[in-house]
Amino acid sequence: MKNLFLTTVGLITILILFSCKSETFETKGSPEYLEEIKKWDERRVERLKAPDGWLNLVGRTWLKPGVNKFGSAKDNDVIIESDKVPAYMGEFIFKDSTVIMKIYDGVQVLLDGKPVKEVIMIDDQKKDMTVFEYGSIRWNLIIRGDKYGIRFRDLESPLVKNFNGIERFPVNQYWKLTARFETYNPPKKIFVPNVLGQIEEELSPGAVVFEKDGNTFRIDAIDEGERLFLIIADETSGVETYGGGRFMYVDKPDSTGKIILDFNKAYNPPCVFTKYATCPLPPEQNYLKLRITAGEKNYGEGH
């Protein structure tokens, strides 16, 4: 019985060690590939810290029909949480699908470097979106479904100044895969929820299909012009990675229908960094029963 007990203990110890070893992540890949991911990370940080990046968002307010007064004072309809702007700056007048901004006398708001007093705002769904500025504060009109809102940025935001990057899983070329593209003809309607509780209908041109650990997985893609956009969740979501999933971009398939799918480039949605973003969430079919230990981890306090 003693020998049997020792044998059992030995087997359990081996299983525990094996289990721990399977969760030990190491950086693996060719020098060229590791350098590629390093540069990808650097560009990612640059984009986040850019004037139109996600780290400088400091406010977002949805407009009500009619007059919406704005400024730093607490009795405004749209409150700018900053001591860098006047208490009362002007009004956003929202009627039907048009928003007109009127600026009060004595307040100088700039558009393209020139003062404005009254202007029709162009939203972020159009290429010629209008962006207004007062000192380091910027704002623009956004549309999300039937919601019209104003989003504010502070180019001198503490988050930008104190940002030290994003923790990631160790780079492992094991997670760079060759997938195939399965075309939907006609394109398939998919339903993409967002953090506002809305459901957006998108057309998916096809699925990115890949094999891993003897299983087949599918990701419905969204056409973003030159590339395909993937919104995914996996078994790390809500644990090591953001509970709302992660994003990826991939090049469109080559002439043979092949796609390079590199999970080391899976990254966090902007909602990880700010409550003022309006992120899409993974459609139900893009929840993968797979533990993807690659790409960016969750971002939180202490980073």
C-alpha positions in Angstrom: 0.0 0.0 0.0 2.9 2.3 0.8 4.4 1.8 -2.6 1.0 2.3 -4.3 0.6 5.6 -2.3 4.1 6.8 -3.4 3.4 5.9 -7.0 0.1 7.8 -6.9 1.7 10.8 -5.4 4.4 10.6 -8.0 1.9 10.5 -10.8 0.0 13.5 -9.4 3.2 15.5 -9.1 4.1 14.7 -12.7 0.6 15.8 -13.8 0.9 19.0 -11.9 4.3 19.8 -13.3 3.1 19.0 -16.8 0.1 21.3 -16.3 2.2 24.1 -15.0 4.6 23.6 -17.9 1.8 23.9 -20.4 0.9 27.3 -19.0 4.5 28.5 -19.1 4.7 31.0 -22.0 8.0 31.8 -23.7 8.9 34.2 -26.4 9.4 32.1 -29.6 10.0 33.1 -33.1 12.7 34.1 -35.7 14.6 37.3 -35.0 12.9 38.9 -38.0 9.4 38.0 -36.7 10.1 39.2 -33.2 11.3 42.5 -34.6 8.2 42.7 -36.7 5.9 42.4 -33.6 8.1 44.8 -31.7 7.6 47.5 -34.4 3.9 46.6 -34.5 3.6 47.3 -30.8 5.5 50.6 -31.2 3.1 51.8 -33.9 0.2 50.7 -31.7 1.4 52.9 -28.9 2.0 55.8 -31.3 -1.6 55.5 -32.6 -3.1 55.4 -29.1 -1.1 58.6 -28.0 -1.9 60.5 -31.3 -4.2 63.5 -31.2 -7.0 61.4 -32.7 -6.0 58.3 -30.5 -8.0 56.8 -27.7 -6.0 57.9 -24.7 -7.0 61.5 -24.7 -10.8 61.1 -24.5 -12.3 63.0 -21.5 -16.0 63.2 -22.2 -19.0 62.1 -24.3 -22.5 63.3 -24.0 -25.6 62.3 -26.0 -27.6 65.3 -27.2 -31.3 65.8 -26.5 -33.5 67.4 -29.2 -33.4 71.2 -29.1 -30.9 73.4 -27.3 -28.0 71.8 -25.4 -25.9 74.4 -23.5 -22.2 73.4 -23.0 -19.2 74.5 -20.9 -17.6 73.5 -17.6 -20.4 74.7 -15.3 -22.5 71.9 -13.7 -25.8 73.3 -14.9 -25.0 72.9 -18.6 -26.6 70.2 -20.6 -23.2 69.1 -21.9 -20.6 69.4 -19.2 -16.9 69.5 -20.1 -15.1 68.1 -17.1 -12.2 70.5 -17.3 -11.0 73.7 -15.7 -9.4 74.6 -19.0 -12.6 75.9 -20.6 -15.1 78.7 -19.7 -18.2 77.9 -17.5 -20.5 78.7 -20.5 -19.2 78.4 -24.0 -22.2 78.0 -26.3 -25.0 75.8 -27.5 -25.5 72.7 -29.6 -28.9 72.9 -31.3 -30.1 69.4 -32.3 -33.0 69.3 -34.7 -33.9 66.3 -36.9 -30.5 65.0 -38.1 -28.7 68.4 -38.0 -26.6 69.8 -35.2 -25.7 73.5 -35.2 -23.1 74.9 -32.8 -23.4 78.5 -31.6 -20.6 80.1 -29.6 -21.3 82.8 -27.0 -19.7 86.3 -27.3 -16.3 86.5 -25.6 -15.4 82.8 -26.3 -13.0 82.0 -29.1 -13.5 78.5 -30.5 -11.4 77.5 -33.5 -12.1 75.4 -36.6 -9.1 74.8 -38.8 -7.3 77.5 -36.9 -10.0 80.1 -37.5 -12.6 81.5 -35.0 -16.2 80.4 -35.6 -19.4 81.7 -34.1 -22.1 79.5 -35.7 -21.5 76.4 -37.8 -23.3 73.2 -38.9 -21.3 70.3 -37.4 -20.2 67.4 -39.7 -20.3 64.1 -37.9 -17.6 61.3 -37.7 -19.4 59.1 -40.3 -18.2 61.5 -43.0 -14.7 62.2 -44.3 -14.9 65.9 -43.8 -15.8 65.7 -40.1 -15.5 69.1 -38.2 -13.2 69.2 -35.2 -13.3 72.2 -32.9 -10.7 73.4 -30.4 -10.3 75.5 -27.4 -6.8 75.4 -26.0 -5.9 71.7 -25.6 -9.6 70.6 -25.7 -11.0 69.2 -28.9 -14.5 68.0 -29.7 -16.6 66.6 -32.6 -20.0 65.2 -33.4 -20.5 61.5 -33.3 -23.4 59.3 -34.5 -24.1 55.8 -33.1 -27.3 54.4 -34.5 -30.0 56.9 -33.6 -27.8 58.7 -31.0 -26.1 62.0 -31.7 -23.4 63.0 -29.2 -20.4 65.2 -28.6 -17.0 63.6 -27.8 -14.3 65.6 -26.1 -10.5 65.1 -26.0 -7.8 66.8 -24.0 -4.5 66.6 -25.9 -2.7 67.1 -22.5 -4.6 64.3 -20.8 -2.8 62.6 -17.9 -3.4 59.2 -19.4 -1.4 60.1 -22.5 1.4 61.5 -20.4 1.5 58.5 -18.0 0.9 55.7 -20.5 3.5 53.0 -20.3 2.2 50.5 -22.9 0.1 47.4 -22.8 1.0 44.1 -21.3 0.9 41.2 -23.8 1.4 37.5 -23.9 5.0 36.6 -24.9 5.3 36.6 -28.6 5.0 33.1 -30.0 5.1 32.4 -33.8 3.1 29.3 -33.0 0.1 31.7 -33.1 0.8 32.9 -36.6 -1.5 30.7 -38.8 -2.4 30.2 -42.4 -6.2 30.3 -42.6 -8.5 30.0 -45.6 -11.3 32.4 -46.6 -14.8 30.9 -47.1 -16.8 33.4 -49.2 -20.4 34.1 -48.5 -22.3 34.6 -51.8 -24.3 36.7 -51.3 -22.7 38.4 -48.2 -24.2 37.2 -45.0 -26.0 39.5 -42.6 -24.5 39.4 -39.1 -25.6 41.2 -35.9 -22.9 43.1 -34.0 -23.8 44.4 -30.5 -22.0 47.3 -28.9 -21.4 48.6 -25.4 -24.4 51.0 -25.7 -26.8 48.0 -26.0 -27.4 48.6 -29.6 -27.3 46.0 -32.3 -25.7 46.9 -35.6 -26.4 44.9 -38.8 -23.3 44.3 -40.9 -22.6 42.4 -44.1 -20.0 39.7 -43.8 -18.2 38.8 -47.1 -17.1 35.5 -45.6 -15.5 33.6 -42.8 -11.8 33.2 -41.9 -11.5 29.5 -41.2 -8.5 28.0 -39.4 -7.3 24.8 -37.7 -5.9 24.6 -34.2 -5.2 21.6 -32.0 -7.2 19.3 -34.2 -10.3 21.5 -34.3 -11.7 23.9 -36.9 -12.7 27.4 -36.0 -14.6 30.1 -38.0 -14.6 33.9 -37.6 -17.2 36.0 -39.5 -15.3 39.0 -41.0 -16.4 42.5 -41.7 -15.1 44.2 -44.9 -13.1 47.3 -44.1 -12.0 48.2 -47.7 -8.4 47.0 -48.1 -8.5 44.6 -45.1 -10.9 42.4 -43.1 -11.9 43.4 -39.6 -12.4 40.6 -37.0 -14.1 41.0 -33.6 -13.4 37.9 -31.5 -13.7 36.5 -28.0 -12.0 33.4 -26.7 -11.4 31.5 -23.4 -9.1 34.1 -22.1 -11.8 36.8 -22.4 -12.7 38.2 -19.0 -9.7 36.6 -17.4 -6.3 37.6 -18.9 -7.9 39.6 -21.7 -10.7 42.1 -22.0 -14.1 40.6 -21.3 -15.5 42.5 -24.4 -13.2 40.6 -26.8 -10.4 41.8 -29.0 -9.9 43.2 -32.5 -7.8 42.0 -35.4 -7.2 43.2 -38.9 -6.0 40.8 -41.6 -5.2 41.2 -45.3 -7.8 39.9 -47.7 -7.2 36.5 -49.2 -4.6 35.9 -51.9 -5.4 34.3 -55.2 -5.5 30.9 -53.6 -7.9 32.0 -50.9 -5.3 31.9 -48.1 -5.1 34.4 -45.3 -2.4 35.0 -42.7 -4.0 35.1 -39.3 -1.6 36.3 -36.6 -3.1 36.3 -33.1 0.1 38.0 -31.8 -1.6 41.1 -33.3 -4.9 40.7 -31.5 -5.5 44.0 -29.7 -7.8 45.7 -27.1 -10.9 47.7 -28.1 -10.7 51.3 -27.1 -13.2 50.7 -24.3 -10.4 49.1 -22.3 -8.8 52.6 -22.0 -11.8 54.9 -21.8 -15.5 54.8 -20.9 -16.1 57.4 -23.6 -15.6 55.0 -26.5 -18.5 53.1 -28.2 -17.0 49.7 -29.0 -18.6 46.9 -31.0 -18.6 43.5 -29.2 -18.1 40.1 -30.8 -21.1 38.6 -32.6 -22.2 35.4 -30.9 -20.6 33.2 -33.6 -17.2 34.7 -33.1 -16.9 33.4 -29.5 -14.1 30.8 -30.0 -13.8 27.8 -27.7 -10.1 28.1 -27.8 -7.6 29.6 -25.3 -5.7 32.2 -27.4 -2.6 33.0 -25.3 -1.3 35.6 -27.8 -1.7 39.3 -28.4 -2.6 42.0 -25.9 -3.8 41.3 -22.3 -6.3 43.4 -20.5 -5.4 46.9 -19.5 -6.2 48.3 -16.1 -4.9 50.1 -13.0 -1.2 49.7 -12.4 -0.2 49.8 -16.1 
